[in-house]
Amino acid sequence: MMATILTLMITAMIFQGVMAVIDSVLDMVGVNAIVKGIPVIGGHMQLIWAYLFVMISDGAIHVGYGANMEVLGMGDFGVDIAVAISMLAFISVKDAAVKALGQGFAR
């Protein structure tokens, strides 16, 4: 269980770094504002990028340990979406853990 949590936290860290670079490049080109302005896609761009990140990693992100990560019986696509959603959810968990560690070391 702890290995799953740590894997998701590290993956969230890597994803945030990748997203910083992608956002920077898209801002430099001037496309970021246009893409985020699309009604349906713009609000969910982070999930789309997370899904592409998981898909490109091609199974390198192993999450589960006895839990079924498949969403709605959609096979590999459902597993990739579930891992992407979990990765995005763990960004806030990672932030809270880093903050707690920082406060613990400050004492």
C-alpha positions in Angstrom: 0.0 0.0 0.0 2.8 2.5 0.9 4.5 1.6 -2.3 1.4 2.6 -4.3 1.1 5.9 -2.4 4.8 6.6 -3.0 4.6 5.7 -6.6 1.6 8.0 -7.1 3.4 10.9 -5.2 6.6 10.5 -7.3 4.6 10.3 -10.5 2.7 13.4 -9.5 6.0 15.2 -8.9 7.3 14.2 -12.3 4.0 15.1 -14.0 4.1 18.6 -12.4 7.6 19.1 -13.8 6.5 18.0 -17.2 3.5 20.2 -17.1 5.6 23.2 -16.2 7.7 22.7 -19.3 4.7 22.0 -21.5 2.9 25.2 -20.2 6.0 27.2 -20.8 6.4 26.0 -24.3 2.7 26.5 -25.2 2.9 30.0 -23.6 6.0 30.9 -25.7 4.3 29.7 -28.9 1.0 31.5 -27.9 -1.2 28.5 -28.1 -1.9 27.9 -24.4 -4.6 30.6 -24.0 -6.3 29.4 -27.2 -6.4 25.8 -26.1 -7.6 26.7 -22.5 -10.3 28.8 -24.1 -12.0 25.8 -25.8 -15.2 25.2 -23.6 -15.1 21.4 -23.2 -11.4 20.8 -23.5 -10.0 23.8 -21.7 -11.2 22.9 -18.3 -10.0 19.4 -18.5 -6.6 20.0 -20.2 -4.7 18.7 -17.1 -6.5 15.4 -17.3 -5.9 15.1 -21.0 -2.1 15.8 -20.5 -2.1 13.3 -17.6 -3.7 10.6 -19.8 -1.1 11.3 -22.5 1.6 11.1 -19.9 0.4 7.7 -18.7 -0.2 6.4 -22.2 3.4 7.5 -23.3 4.9 5.8 -20.3 3.3 2.6 -21.7 2.7 0.7 -18.4 5.8 1.9 -16.6 3.5 3.3 -13.9 2.4 0.3 -12.0 -0.4 1.0 -9.6 -2.8 -1.5 -8.1 -1.4 -4.1 -5.7 -4.6 -6.1 -5.7 -6.9 -3.2 -6.5 -8.7 -3.1 -9.8 -7.8 0.2 -11.6 -10.1 -0.5 -14.5 -12.8 2.1 -15.0 -16.2 1.0 -16.3 -14.9 -2.2 -17.9 -13.1 -0.2 -20.6 -9.9 -2.4 -20.6 -6.5 -0.7 -21.0 -8.1 2.7 -21.8 -10.0 2.5 -18.5 -6.8 1.6 -16.6 -4.9 4.5 -18.2 -7.7 6.9 -17.3 -7.9 5.6 -13.7 -4.1 6.0 -13.3 -4.3 9.5 -14.7 -7.1 10.5 -12.4 -5.2 9.0 -9.4 -2.1 10.8 -10.4 -3.9 14.1 -10.5 -5.6 13.4 -7.2 -2.2 12.8 -5.6 -0.8 16.2 -6.5 -2.6 17.7 -3.5 -1.7 14.8 -1.3 2.0 15.2 -2.3 1.8 19.0 -1.6 0.3 18.3 1.9 3.0 15.7 2.7 5.8 18.0 1.6 4.3 20.8 3.7 4.0 18.5 6.7 7.6 17.3 6.3 8.8 20.9 6.1 7.0 21.9 9.2 8.3 18.8 11.0 11.9 19.6 10.1 11.5 23.3 11.1 10.9 22.3 14.8 
